């Protein structure tokens, strides 16, 4: 009946909805051409919201950033009638059927559009033909880093946007809201860097075969955390240098103690330097940390050379003294250094060094000496030993070479001056 037919028309659930292509008149236009083809260049506004800086690699000299990239332009071919002047929002399925700007990232190594759970693409069309096109992208791009001041450096990196096909005669890229077009998440933080500033700028790029292109820059400055490297590199190097100075206070006749201490500090410094170099790119210039570690290594090495000189001069000096006393020709007589190398005991140069052909170990000799007759306690030799125990400090100072005395002052003074100069230059 007529009444039933009228009720069916009023029932909106029975009305077949219009297709998006028909509403936007997509089939009536050729979207392979840019809007306003043949006329003035189409302006495309850009704004960016940086979600995170995921990583910064010194070895690869790149950084990884996740951001929301939004494009604004007007395409009158997409205008439609709307009584309420409301926009229409679409997902990524409509992108392949209309014209969108071909913006790409200059110096990009890897990039992708997030696709969980679907592609993170939004297209919003307004009745007057204005279009908002938004993407969520993660991009890894090159950053030309200078490590001459590492780890006291500040790196300036930039992410550059440009149209791939359309030069300045066809497309004009610009920041939509000027300096406010670049926004960042307040909670962005990095493990090794402070983010000092974010800024937006623009310029032109020239290619000899295709002409001039508009280029947009996302600039940011990164200042490295120094405390990590102080704990891992600088502080251990300082300790090794100061530990090498301990040998200046050890008796010059204690050859095993001073030699083993010097070799240990040299090997430890080599390990520290190798660990720092392994985590850095193989650059052809000297870094600030290399300067510090190599000079610290030089101080440790010179402390070993210092003892070699002290030992050599001591040997010559004692041989001259023995020759003056007429003991150098004795069959079993030997100087203090030779005696210590032979039996491992300390011998004063004033004490008679005449030893039996096969000397016994120090501990056994001392045990046997304690079991001897008590009446021998007043012999000159035991009196000399008692005076030795009571004046250890004085005897050590007398037995130290003059080079050790000067080294105790010169080495720390020069190292302190070097540290003041180093930190004042690089900080």
Buried (B, 14 or more C-beta within 10 A) or exposed (E): EEEEEEEEEEEEEEEEEEEBEEBBEBEEBEBEEBBBEEEEBBBBBBBBBBBBBEBBEBEEBBBBBBBBBBBBBBBEBBBBEEEEEEBBEBEBEBBEEBBBBEBBBBBBEEBEEBEEEEBBBBBBBBBEBBBBBBBBBBBBBBBEBEBBBBBBBEBBBBBBBBBEEBBBEBBBBBBBEEEEBBBBEEEBEBEBBEBEEBEBBEEEBEEEEEEEBBBBBBBBBBBBEBEEBEEBBBEBBBEBBBBBBBBBEBBBBBBEEBBEBBEBBBEBBEEBBEEBBEEBBEBEEEBBBBBBBEBBBEBBBBBBEBBEEBBEBBBEEBBEBBEEEEBBEEEEBBBBBBBBEEBEBBBBBEBEBEBEEEBEEEEEEEEEEEEEEEEEEEEEEEEEBEEBEEEEEEBEEEBBBEBBEEBBEEBBEEBEEBBEEBEEEBE
